[in-house]
Amino acid sequence: MSHTVTIKSTITNLDCLKKAVSQLKGLEWLEGKSSFKTYGEDRKCAHAIGLVNSNGMRFEVGVVHKATSKNEFEVAFDSMDSALAEIVGYQCEHLLQGYAQQLVLQEMPYGWDYTSTKQSNGDVIMELSH
């Protein structure tokens, strides 16, 4: 029985998602990988995100095309692999916060500064100033 869930999200900028992956220690972007590992099966995806060194179950996060658009993606994974879930968050919240942070940085006007503080629960607080 699979425990895979699709996280309600919309990913429209893969470059920002790749940067978010690179900011989370221990993850790697698997460009063009057409399936991701879950409990008992591999599922289809456009890209995958995996652990660099895994002693656990070696599950992956799938970057899956949304049914409504070829240019929009969502993430899916099986949180039964606690090694992966600890990094991306049990609801992928750390990964999605990193993605949102990269979107903000991409759109931030020239000359602005920012600080980023990671909370003990993994949440990220960004403060922008001009």
QUIRA-V21553 format. One record per pair of residues at least 12 apart in sequence whose C-alpha atoms are under 8 Angstrom apart, sorted by the first residue. I is the first residue (numbers start at 0). J is the second residue. D is the distance in whole Angstrom. If there is no record, write none. Layout:
I & J & D
I & J & D
//
This chain:
0 & 38 & 7
0 & 39 & 7
1 & 37 & 7
1 & 38 & 6
1 & 39 & 7
1 & 40 & 8
1 & 77 & 8
2 & 37 & 8
2 & 38 & 7
2 & 77 & 5
2 & 78 & 7
2 & 79 & 7
3 & 37 & 7
3 & 38 & 8
3 & 75 & 7
3 & 76 & 5
3 & 77 & 4
3 & 78 & 7
4 & 75 & 5
4 & 76 & 6
4 & 77 & 6
5 & 73 & 7
5 & 74 & 6
5 & 75 & 4
5 & 76 & 7
6 & 73 & 7
6 & 74 & 6
6 & 75 & 6
6 & 90 & 7
6 & 91 & 7
7 & 73 & 7
7 & 74 & 8
8 & 72 & 8
8 & 73 & 5
8 & 74 & 7
9 & 71 & 6
9 & 72 & 6
9 & 73 & 5
10 & 71 & 6
10 & 72 & 5
10 & 73 & 6
11 & 70 & 7
11 & 71 & 5
11 & 72 & 7
12 & 102 & 8
15 & 98 & 6
15 & 101 & 5
15 & 102 & 6
16 & 97 & 8
16 & 98 & 5
16 & 101 & 8
18 & 98 & 8
18 & 101 & 7
19 & 94 & 6
19 & 97 & 5
19 & 98 & 5
19 & 100 & 8
19 & 101 & 7
20 & 48 & 8
20 & 94 & 7
20 & 97 & 8
22 & 97 & 7
23 & 86 & 7
23 & 87 & 8
23 & 94 & 8
24 & 86 & 8
25 & 50 & 6
25 & 51 & 5
25 & 52 & 7
25 & 86 & 8
26 & 48 & 7
26 & 49 & 6
26 & 50 & 5
26 & 51 & 5
26 & 86 & 8
27 & 48 & 6
27 & 49 & 5
27 & 50 & 6
27 & 51 & 6
28 & 46 & 8
28 & 47 & 6
28 & 48 & 5
28 & 49 & 7
29 & 46 & 6
29 & 47 & 5
29 & 48 & 6
29 & 49 & 7
30 & 46 & 5
30 & 47 & 7
31 & 45 & 6
31 & 46 & 5
31 & 47 & 7
32 & 44 & 7
32 & 45 & 6
32 & 46 & 5
32 & 47 & 6
33 & 45 & 5
33 & 46 & 6
33 & 47 & 8
34 & 46 & 7
34 & 47 & 7
34 & 61 & 7
35 & 47 & 6
35 & 58 & 7
35 & 59 & 5
35 & 60 & 6
35 & 61 & 5
36 & 57 & 7
36 & 58 & 5
36 & 59 & 5
36 & 60 & 8
37 & 58 & 5
37 & 59 & 7
37 & 76 & 7
37 & 77 & 6
38 & 58 & 7
38 & 77 & 7
38 & 79 & 8
42 & 61 & 8
43 & 61 & 8
43 & 63 & 7
44 & 61 & 6
44 & 62 & 6
44 & 63 & 5
44 & 64 & 7
45 & 61 & 8
45 & 62 & 6
45 & 63 & 6
45 & 64 & 7
46 & 61 & 6
46 & 62 & 5
46 & 63 & 7
47 & 59 & 6
47 & 60 & 6
47 & 61 & 5
47 & 62 & 6
48 & 60 & 5
48 & 61 & 6
48 & 62 & 8
49 & 83 & 8
50 & 83 & 7
53 & 82 & 8
55 & 80 & 7
55 & 81 & 8
55 & 82 & 6
56 & 80 & 6
57 & 80 & 7
57 & 83 & 8
58 & 76 & 8
58 & 77 & 7
58 & 80 & 6
58 & 83 & 7
59 & 76 & 6
59 & 77 & 8
59 & 83 & 7
60 & 74 & 7
60 & 75 & 6
60 & 76 & 5
60 & 77 & 8
61 & 74 & 6
61 & 75 & 5
61 & 76 & 6
62 & 74 & 5
62 & 75 & 7
63 & 75 & 7
74 & 91 & 8
78 & 90 & 8
93 & 121 & 7
93 & 122 & 7
96 & 122 & 7
96 & 123 & 7
97 & 123 & 8
100 & 125 & 8
110 & 129 & 7
111 & 127 & 7
111 & 128 & 6
111 & 129 & 5
112 & 127 & 6
112 & 128 & 5
112 & 129 & 6
113 & 125 & 7
113 & 126 & 5
113 & 127 & 4
113 & 128 & 6
114 & 126 & 5
114 & 127 & 7
//
